Amino acid sequence: MTTMVDVARRAGVSVATVSHVLNDTRRVREATRAAVLRAIDDLGYTPNTLARSLVTARTRSIGLAVSAISNPYFTEILRGVEASALEAGYGLLLADPHDDPGHERKVVQLLHERRVDGMIVAPSAEPSEMVGYLTRRAVPTVFLDRLVGDAHDQVCADNTAPMRQLVEHLADRGHTRIGLIAGLPGLSTTTERVAGYRAALRSRALPYDPGLLAGGNSEAAGAESATHQVLSADRPPTALVTANNAMTIGALRALGDRGLRVPEEVALACFDDFSWADLFTPRLTAVAQPGREIGAAAVRLLLDRLAEPDRAPRTLRLPCTLVHRSSCGCPELPRGAAGARPGAAPPTAPATEERNSPVDGRNAP
């Protein structure tokens, strides 16, 4: 088995220099670093990460706890996290909390016991037990997608302004009764998107009708039931907005069951674009979230926290893009039009950063 001594001998340097190159613990001349890396490659040397962690108290690993990994949005987040972590020399340990508070607490503890250097977590609707565990143990953590309070680093998409823009677009097309299939209660994303929906109604002087707002619990089956509920109203909506991509599938099933044509009889728009939204007939108008960028930003926040443990917590909100297609009743656009997303409107707002005050970790509204 090749050892650091063999690498040092081949490179013509000391074992200490090889260690400094591997652990980045001291500045080494570029020519020397190149010689060491060439020797490592020539000899096929593999560093002993367990031994290294005993010396540095770091494992160069990040724990990632994200539910619904099969959801295209969270898949994009995972890609962003993985690429940025690998670029920084970190590996990932992945767990799925299943959006269950009890299970969430268990998987976070298991990741912590694996001695990860820090964690990135998409919290459930009731995260207090998990947040308390991490806070008491001072585990460097970044929360993504859903906010948990100002005491922690966190990154998410802007939710309120894009939802407002989406609903205002439908109102500007003449719809006065616009329904919303909302997400799981308790999630900051749900609260903020409902706020955007209601802000759009006020901006267009449309009355708020509680009968047009139903909870789909952020999943397809719940959205299917919720869509049937709002369509059964005495005065059903002529336009419908779904608050995530999974609920869009449920809403489409319910509309199909009732034989309602989109957009001729009910216009449809969704928060959360996904790769096959352009393949439906009609093609789905949607708010596109920057999932990969959110994942990358979470890694940057965590690395900053590891480098400066006492720095003030930060909240990053990244802008979304409104993608105009035809399910809202807009004229059909040719596939592959100019731009990365056909018919894409400019981002709803620039990225924002908030310096948080050290308050408790309750779920933010």
The 8 nearest C-alpha neighbors of each residue, nearest first, counted from 0:
[[1, 2, 44, 45, 43, 5, 42, 3],
 [0, 2, 44, 5, 42, 3, 43, 6],
 [3, 1, 4, 5, 0, 6, 44, 45],
 [2, 4, 6, 5, 7, 14, 17, 1],
 [3, 5, 7, 2, 6, 14, 8, 13],
 [6, 4, 8, 2, 3, 7, 9, 1],
 [5, 7, 3, 9, 4, 8, 38, 39],
 [8, 6, 12, 4, 10, 14, 5, 13],
 [7, 9, 11, 5, 6, 10, 4, 12],
 [10, 8, 6, 7, 11, 38, 5, 12],
 [11, 9, 7, 35, 34, 8, 12, 38],
 [10, 12, 8, 9, 7, 13, 34, 6],
 [13, 11, 7, 10, 16, 8, 14, 17],
 [14, 12, 16, 15, 7, 17, 11, 8],
 [13, 15, 17, 7, 16, 4, 3, 18],
 [14, 16, 18, 13, 17, 19, 12, 7],
 [17, 15, 19, 13, 18, 14, 20, 12],
 [16, 18, 14, 20, 15, 19, 7, 21],
 [17, 19, 15, 21, 16, 20, 22, 14],
 [20, 18, 16, 24, 23, 22, 17, 25],
 [19, 21, 17, 23, 18, 22, 32, 16],
 [20, 22, 18, 19, 23, 17, 46, 24],
 [23, 21, 19, 24, 20, 18, 51, 55],
 [22, 24, 20, 19, 25, 21, 26, 18],
 [25, 23, 19, 22, 26, 20, 18, 21],
 [26, 24, 19, 23, 27, 20, 22, 16],
 [25, 27, 28, 24, 23, 19, 20, 29],
 [28, 26, 32, 25, 29, 31, 20, 19],
 [29, 27, 31, 30, 32, 26, 33, 20],
 [28, 30, 32, 31, 33, 27, 34, 26],
 [31, 29, 33, 32, 28, 34, 27, 35],
 [30, 32, 34, 28, 33, 29, 35, 27],
 [31, 33, 29, 35, 34, 30, 28, 27],
 [34, 32, 36, 30, 31, 35, 37, 29],
 [35, 33, 31, 37, 10, 32, 36, 38],
 [34, 36, 38, 32, 10, 37, 33, 39],
 [35, 37, 39, 33, 38, 34, 32, 40],
 [36, 38, 34, 40, 35, 39, 33, 41],
 [39, 37, 41, 35, 40, 36, 6, 10],
 [40, 38, 36, 44, 42, 37, 41, 43],
 [39, 41, 37, 43, 38, 42, 36, 44],
 [40, 42, 38, 39, 43, 37, 44, 36],
 [43, 41, 39, 44, 40, 38, 1, 6],
 [42, 44, 40, 41, 39, 45, 1, 38],
 [43, 45, 39, 42, 1, 46, 40, 2],
 [44, 46, 43, 47, 39, 1, 2, 48],
 [47, 45, 48, 44, 51, 21, 3, 2],
 [46, 48, 50, 49, 51, 45, 52, 44],
 [49, 47, 51, 50, 46, 52, 58, 59],
 [50, 48, 52, 51, 47, 53, 58, 46],
 [51, 49, 53, 47, 48, 52, 54, 46],
 [50, 52, 48, 54, 49, 53, 55, 47],
 [53, 51, 57, 58, 56, 55, 49, 54],
 [54, 52, 50, 51, 56, 55, 49, 57],
 [53, 55, 51, 52, 56, 50, 57, 49],
 [54, 56, 52, 57, 53, 51, 58, 22],
 [57, 55, 52, 53, 54, 58, 51, 116],
 [58, 56, 52, 55, 59, 116, 53, 115],
 [57, 59, 52, 60, 115, 116, 114, 56],
 [60, 58, 89, 57, 116, 90, 88, 61],
 [59, 61, 90, 89, 115, 58, 91, 116],
 [62, 60, 91, 115, 117, 118, 116, 92],
 [61, 63, 118, 92, 110, 115, 91, 93],
 [62, 64, 93, 119, 118, 120, 92, 94],
 [65, 63, 120, 94, 95, 93, 121, 96],
 [64, 66, 121, 95, 120, 63, 96, 68],
 [65, 67, 95, 97, 96, 68, 98, 64],
 [68, 66, 69, 70, 97, 65, 73, 95],
 [67, 69, 70, 73, 66, 74, 65, 95],
 [68, 70, 67, 71, 74, 73, 72, 66],
 [69, 71, 68, 67, 72, 73, 74, 245],
 [72, 70, 74, 73, 69, 75, 273, 68],
 [73, 71, 75, 74, 70, 290, 76, 273],
 [72, 74, 76, 75, 70, 68, 71, 77],
 [73, 75, 71, 77, 72, 76, 68, 70],
 [74, 76, 291, 78, 290, 72, 73, 77],
 [75, 77, 294, 290, 291, 73, 79, 74],
 [78, 76, 74, 80, 75, 79, 81, 73],
 [79, 77, 75, 81, 76, 80, 82, 291],
 [78, 80, 291, 294, 295, 76, 82, 77],
 [81, 79, 294, 77, 295, 83, 78, 82],
 [80, 82, 84, 78, 79, 83, 77, 85],
 [81, 83, 85, 79, 84, 80, 78, 86],
 [82, 84, 86, 80, 295, 85, 81, 79],
 [83, 85, 89, 81, 87, 86, 82, 80],
 [86, 84, 88, 89, 87, 82, 83, 81],
 [85, 87, 83, 84, 88, 82, 89, 81],
 [86, 88, 84, 85, 89, 83, 302, 82],
 [89, 87, 85, 86, 84, 59, 90, 60],
 [90, 88, 59, 84, 60, 85, 87, 61],
 [89, 91, 60, 85, 61, 59, 84, 88],
 [92, 90, 61, 60, 62, 93, 89, 63],
 [91, 93, 62, 63, 61, 94, 90, 60],
 [92, 94, 63, 64, 62, 91, 95, 65],
 [93, 95, 64, 63, 96, 106, 65, 92],
 [94, 96, 66, 65, 97, 64, 93, 67],
 [95, 97, 103, 66, 98, 102, 99, 64],
 [98, 96, 66, 99, 95, 67, 102, 103],
 [99, 97, 123, 96, 66, 100, 103, 124],
 [98, 100, 97, 102, 101, 103, 96, 123],
 [101, 99, 103, 102, 125, 126, 123, 104],
 [102, 100, 104, 103, 99, 105, 128, 129],
 [101, 103, 105, 99, 104, 96, 100, 106],
 [102, 104, 96, 100, 101, 106, 105, 99],
 [103, 105, 129, 107, 101, 102, 106, 108],
 [106, 104, 102, 108, 103, 107, 109, 101],
 [107, 105, 109, 108, 103, 104, 110, 102],
 [106, 108, 110, 104, 109, 105, 111, 103],
 [107, 109, 111, 105, 106, 110, 112, 104],
 [110, 108, 106, 112, 111, 107, 105, 113],
 [109, 111, 113, 107, 112, 108, 62, 106],
 [110, 112, 108, 114, 113, 109, 115, 107],
 [111, 113, 109, 114, 110, 108, 115, 107],
 [112, 114, 110, 111, 115, 109, 108, 62],
 [115, 113, 112, 111, 116, 58, 110, 57],
 [114, 116, 60, 61, 117, 113, 111, 62],
 [117, 115, 60, 61, 57, 58, 114, 59],
 [118, 116, 139, 61, 115, 140, 138, 62],
 [119, 117, 62, 140, 61, 63, 120, 139],
 [118, 120, 141, 63, 140, 142, 62, 64],
 [119, 121, 64, 142, 122, 63, 65, 143],
 [120, 122, 143, 65, 142, 144, 145, 64],
 [123, 121, 120, 126, 145, 124, 142, 98],
 [122, 124, 98, 125, 126, 100, 99, 121],
 [123, 125, 185, 186, 126, 122, 184, 183],
 [126, 124, 123, 100, 127, 185, 362, 122],
 [125, 127, 129, 123, 128, 122, 130, 124],
 [126, 128, 130, 129, 125, 131, 361, 360],
 [129, 127, 131, 130, 126, 132, 104, 100],
 [128, 130, 104, 132, 131, 126, 127, 133],
 [131, 129, 127, 133, 132, 128, 126, 134],
 [130, 132, 134, 128, 129, 133, 127, 135],
 [133, 131, 129, 130, 135, 134, 128, 136],
 [132, 134, 138, 130, 136, 131, 135, 137],
 [135, 133, 137, 131, 136, 132, 130, 138],
 [136, 134, 132, 137, 133, 131, 138, 130],
 [135, 137, 133, 134, 138, 132, 131, 139],
 [136, 138, 134, 135, 133, 139, 140, 132],
 [137, 139, 133, 136, 140, 117, 134, 118],
 [140, 138, 117, 137, 118, 304, 305, 301],
 [141, 139, 118, 117, 119, 138, 301, 142],
 [140, 142, 119, 152, 153, 301, 297, 118],
 [143, 141, 153, 120, 121, 119, 152, 154],
 [142, 144, 154, 121, 153, 155, 145, 120],
 [143, 145, 155, 121, 154, 156, 146, 142],
 [146, 144, 187, 143, 188, 121, 122, 186],
 [147, 145, 363, 187, 148, 362, 153, 144],
 [146, 148, 362, 363, 361, 360, 145, 149],
 [149, 147, 360, 363, 361, 362, 150, 146],
 [148, 150, 355, 151, 356, 358, 357, 360],
 [149, 151, 357, 358, 148, 360, 359, 312],
 [152, 150, 312, 149, 153, 148, 141, 313],
 [151, 153, 313, 312, 141, 314, 142, 300],
 [154, 152, 142, 314, 141, 143, 151, 315],
 [153, 155, 315, 143, 314, 316, 297, 144],
 [156, 154, 144, 316, 143, 317, 293, 315],
 [157, 155, 317, 316, 158, 318, 288, 144],
 [156, 158, 316, 318, 317, 159, 319, 155],
 [159, 157, 192, 191, 161, 160, 156, 162],
 [158, 160, 195, 191, 192, 162, 161, 163],
 [159, 161, 163, 162, 158, 195, 164, 347],
 [162, 160, 164, 163, 159, 158, 347, 165],
 [163, 161, 165, 195, 164, 159, 160, 192],
 [162, 164, 195, 199, 160, 166, 196, 161],
 [163, 165, 161, 167, 162, 166, 168, 160],
 [164, 166, 162, 168, 163, 167, 161, 169],
 [167, 165, 169, 163, 168, 164, 199, 196],
 [166, 168, 170, 164, 169, 199, 165, 163],
 [167, 169, 171, 165, 166, 170, 164, 172],
 [170, 168, 172, 166, 171, 167, 174, 165],
 [171, 169, 174, 167, 173, 172, 168, 175],
 [172, 170, 168, 173, 169, 167, 174, 203],
 [171, 173, 169, 170, 174, 168, 328, 329],
 [174, 172, 170, 171, 175, 169, 168, 176],
 [175, 173, 170, 176, 169, 172, 237, 238],
 [174, 176, 170, 177, 173, 205, 237, 236],
 [177, 175, 236, 174, 237, 178, 238, 235],
 [176, 178, 238, 236, 239, 175, 237, 174],
 [177, 179, 211, 239, 236, 212, 240, 238],
 [180, 178, 240, 212, 239, 181, 241, 211],
 [181, 179, 241, 213, 214, 215, 242, 212],
 [182, 180, 214, 242, 215, 179, 213, 189],
 [183, 181, 217, 216, 189, 215, 214, 242],
 [182, 184, 216, 217, 186, 189, 185, 215],
 [185, 183, 186, 182, 189, 124, 216, 190],
 [186, 184, 124, 183, 187, 125, 189, 190],
 [185, 187, 124, 189, 188, 184, 183, 145],
 [186, 188, 190, 364, 189, 145, 146, 363],
 [189, 187, 191, 186, 190, 145, 192, 158],
 [190, 188, 182, 186, 192, 187, 191, 193],
 [191, 189, 187, 193, 188, 192, 364, 194],
 [190, 192, 194, 159, 188, 193, 189, 158],
 [193, 191, 195, 159, 194, 189, 158, 190],
 [192, 194, 196, 190, 195, 191, 189, 197],
 [193, 195, 191, 197, 192, 196, 198, 159],
 [196, 194, 159, 163, 192, 198, 162, 193],
 [197, 195, 193, 199, 163, 194, 198, 162],
 [196, 198, 200, 194, 199, 195, 193, 201],
 [199, 197, 195, 201, 200, 196, 194, 202],
 [200, 198, 163, 202, 196, 197, 201, 167],
 [199, 201, 205, 197, 203, 198, 202, 204],
 [202, 200, 204, 198, 199, 203, 205, 197],
 [201, 203, 199, 200, 204, 198, 205, 167],
 [202, 204, 200, 201, 205, 199, 170, 167],
 [205, 203, 201, 202, 200, 206, 199, 207],
 [204, 206, 200, 203, 201, 175, 207, 202],
 [207, 205, 208, 204, 200, 201, 175, 176],
 [206, 208, 209, 205, 200, 197, 201, 211],
 [207, 209, 210, 211, 206, 212, 176, 178],
 [210, 208, 211, 212, 207, 213, 178, 229],
 [211, 209, 208, 212, 229, 232, 213, 178],
 [210, 212, 178, 209, 229, 208, 179, 213],
 [213, 211, 179, 209, 210, 178, 180, 214],
 [214, 212, 180, 225, 181, 179, 215, 211],
 [215, 213, 181, 180, 216, 182, 225, 183],
 [214, 216, 222, 221, 217, 182, 225, 181],
 [217, 215, 183, 182, 218, 214, 221, 222],
 [216, 218, 182, 183, 215, 246, 243, 245],
 [219, 217, 246, 245, 216, 221, 220, 222],
 [218, 220, 249, 246, 245, 222, 221, 248],
 [221, 219, 223, 222, 249, 218, 224, 215],
 [220, 222, 215, 224, 223, 219, 218, 216],
 [221, 223, 215, 225, 246, 249, 219, 224],
 [222, 224, 249, 250, 220, 226, 253, 221],
 [223, 225, 227, 221, 222, 226, 228, 220],
 [226, 224, 222, 228, 227, 213, 223, 215],
 [227, 225, 223, 228, 229, 224, 250, 222],
 [226, 228, 230, 224, 225, 229, 253, 231],
 [229, 227, 225, 226, 231, 230, 224, 232],
 [228, 230, 231, 226, 211, 232, 227, 235],
 [229, 231, 235, 227, 232, 228, 226, 236],
 [232, 230, 228, 229, 227, 235, 233, 234],
 [231, 233, 235, 234, 230, 229, 210, 228],
 [234, 232, 235, 231, 230, 229, 210, 236],
 [233, 235, 232, 236, 231, 230, 176, 229],
 [236, 234, 232, 230, 233, 229, 231, 237],
 [237, 235, 176, 177, 238, 178, 230, 234],
 [236, 238, 265, 176, 177, 266, 174, 235],
 [239, 237, 266, 177, 265, 236, 267, 178],
 [238, 240, 178, 267, 177, 179, 266, 268],
 [239, 241, 179, 268, 269, 267, 178, 180],
 [242, 240, 269, 180, 247, 243, 179, 246],
 [241, 243, 270, 181, 269, 180, 182, 240],
 [244, 242, 270, 271, 246, 245, 241, 269],
 [243, 245, 247, 271, 246, 272, 270, 269],
 [246, 244, 219, 218, 247, 248, 243, 217],
 [247, 245, 219, 222, 249, 218, 248, 244],
 [246, 248, 244, 250, 245, 249, 241, 251],
 [247, 249, 251, 246, 250, 245, 219, 252],
 [250, 248, 223, 219, 222, 246, 252, 247],
 [249, 251, 223, 247, 253, 252, 248, 226],
 [252, 250, 254, 248, 249, 253, 255, 247],
 [253, 251, 255, 249, 250, 254, 256, 248],
 [252, 254, 256, 250, 223, 255, 251, 227],
 [255, 253, 251, 257, 259, 256, 252, 250],
 [254, 256, 258, 252, 257, 253, 251, 259],
 [257, 255, 253, 254, 258, 252, 259, 251],
 [258, 256, 254, 255, 259, 253, 227, 252],
 [257, 259, 255, 256, 254, 260, 253, 264],
 [260, 258, 254, 257, 264, 255, 261, 265],
 [259, 261, 264, 263, 262, 258, 265, 254],
 [262, 260, 263, 265, 266, 264, 326, 259],
 [261, 263, 266, 265, 326, 328, 264, 260],
 [262, 264, 261, 260, 265, 266, 328, 259],
 [265, 263, 260, 262, 261, 259, 266, 237],
 [266, 264, 237, 262, 238, 261, 263, 267],
 [265, 267, 262, 238, 327, 261, 326, 239],
 [268, 266, 239, 327, 326, 238, 240, 265],
 [269, 267, 240, 284, 285, 327, 283, 239],
 [268, 270, 241, 285, 240, 242, 271, 243],
 [269, 271, 286, 242, 243, 285, 241, 272],
 [272, 270, 243, 244, 287, 286, 288, 269],
 [271, 273, 287, 285, 286, 276, 270, 244],
 [274, 272, 276, 275, 71, 271, 244, 72],
 [273, 275, 276, 277, 272, 71, 278, 72],
 [274, 276, 278, 277, 273, 279, 272, 282],
 [277, 275, 283, 278, 273, 274, 279, 282],
 [276, 278, 282, 275, 279, 283, 274, 324],
 [279, 277, 275, 276, 282, 280, 281, 274],
 [280, 278, 282, 281, 277, 276, 283, 275],
 [281, 279, 282, 278, 283, 326, 277, 261],
 [280, 282, 326, 279, 325, 283, 261, 262],
 [281, 283, 279, 277, 280, 325, 324, 326],
 [284, 282, 326, 276, 324, 285, 325, 277],
 [283, 285, 324, 323, 268, 322, 326, 327],
 [286, 284, 269, 272, 322, 270, 268, 283],
 [285, 287, 321, 270, 271, 320, 272, 322],
 [288, 286, 272, 320, 271, 319, 285, 321],
 [287, 289, 319, 290, 271, 156, 286, 320],
 [290, 288, 292, 291, 293, 319, 287, 156],
 [291, 289, 76, 75, 293, 292, 288, 72],
 [290, 292, 79, 76, 75, 294, 293, 289],
 [291, 293, 295, 289, 294, 290, 296, 79],
 [294, 292, 290, 296, 291, 295, 289, 297],
 [295, 293, 79, 80, 76, 297, 291, 292],
 [294, 296, 79, 292, 80, 298, 297, 83],
 [297, 295, 299, 293, 298, 294, 292, 300],
 [298, 296, 300, 294, 295, 299, 293, 154],
 [297, 299, 301, 295, 296, 300, 80, 302],
 [300, 298, 296, 302, 301, 297, 303, 295],
 [301, 299, 303, 297, 298, 302, 296, 304],
 [300, 302, 304, 298, 303, 299, 141, 297],
 [303, 301, 305, 299, 304, 300, 298, 306],
 [302, 304, 306, 300, 301, 305, 307, 299],
 [305, 303, 301, 307, 308, 302, 306, 300],
 [306, 304, 302, 303, 307, 308, 301, 139],
 [305, 307, 303, 304, 302, 308, 301, 309],
 [308, 306, 304, 309, 305, 310, 303, 302],
 [307, 309, 304, 305, 310, 306, 139, 303],
 [310, 308, 307, 311, 304, 312, 306, 305],
 [309, 311, 307, 308, 312, 304, 303, 313],
 [310, 312, 313, 309, 354, 355, 356, 357],
 [313, 311, 152, 151, 355, 354, 150, 310],
 [312, 314, 354, 152, 355, 353, 311, 153],
 [313, 315, 153, 353, 352, 154, 152, 354],
 [316, 314, 352, 154, 351, 153, 155, 353],
 [317, 315, 155, 156, 351, 157, 350, 154],
 [316, 318, 350, 156, 157, 155, 315, 351],
 [319, 317, 348, 350, 157, 346, 349, 347],
 [318, 320, 288, 346, 287, 347, 289, 157],
 [321, 319, 346, 287, 286, 345, 344, 347],
 [320, 322, 286, 344, 343, 285, 287, 323],
 [321, 323, 343, 285, 342, 284, 286, 344],
 [324, 322, 284, 342, 343, 321, 285, 325],
 [323, 325, 284, 282, 283, 326, 322, 342],
 [324, 326, 329, 331, 328, 327, 282, 281],
 [327, 325, 283, 281, 262, 267, 328, 282],
 [328, 326, 266, 267, 325, 329, 268, 262],
 [327, 329, 325, 262, 326, 266, 330, 263],
 [328, 330, 325, 327, 331, 324, 326, 323],
 [331, 329, 325, 332, 328, 324, 327, 326],
 [330, 332, 325, 329, 324, 333, 282, 328],
 [331, 333, 330, 334, 324, 342, 341, 325],
 [334, 332, 336, 335, 331, 341, 342, 324],
 [335, 333, 336, 332, 341, 277, 331, 340],
 [334, 336, 341, 333, 337, 340, 338, 339],
 [337, 335, 341, 334, 333, 338, 342, 332],
 [338, 336, 341, 335, 339, 340, 342, 343],
 [339, 337, 340, 341, 336, 343, 342, 335],
 [338, 340, 341, 337, 343, 335, 336, 342],
 [339, 341, 343, 338, 342, 322, 336, 337],
 [342, 340, 336, 343, 335, 338, 337, 334],
 [343, 341, 323, 322, 340, 324, 344, 332],
 [344, 342, 322, 340, 341, 321, 323, 345],
 [343, 345, 321, 322, 320, 342, 346, 323],
 [346, 344, 320, 347, 343, 321, 348, 319],
 [347, 345, 320, 319, 348, 318, 344, 321],
 [346, 348, 319, 318, 161, 320, 345, 160],
 [349, 347, 318, 346, 350, 319, 160, 157],
 [350, 348, 318, 351, 317, 346, 347, 316],
 [349, 351, 317, 318, 316, 348, 352, 315],
 [352, 350, 316, 315, 349, 317, 353, 314],
 [353, 351, 315, 314, 316, 354, 313, 350],
 [352, 354, 314, 313, 355, 315, 351, 316],
 [355, 353, 313, 312, 314, 352, 311, 356],
 [356, 354, 149, 312, 313, 353, 357, 150],
 [355, 357, 358, 149, 150, 354, 312, 311],
 [358, 356, 150, 149, 355, 359, 312, 151],
 [357, 359, 150, 356, 149, 360, 148, 355],
 [358, 360, 361, 150, 148, 357, 149, 147],
 [361, 359, 148, 147, 150, 362, 358, 149],
 [360, 362, 148, 147, 359, 363, 127, 126],
 [361, 363, 147, 148, 146, 360, 364, 187],
 [362, 364, 148, 147, 146, 187, 361, 149],
 [363, 187, 190, 362, 191, 186, 146, 188]]
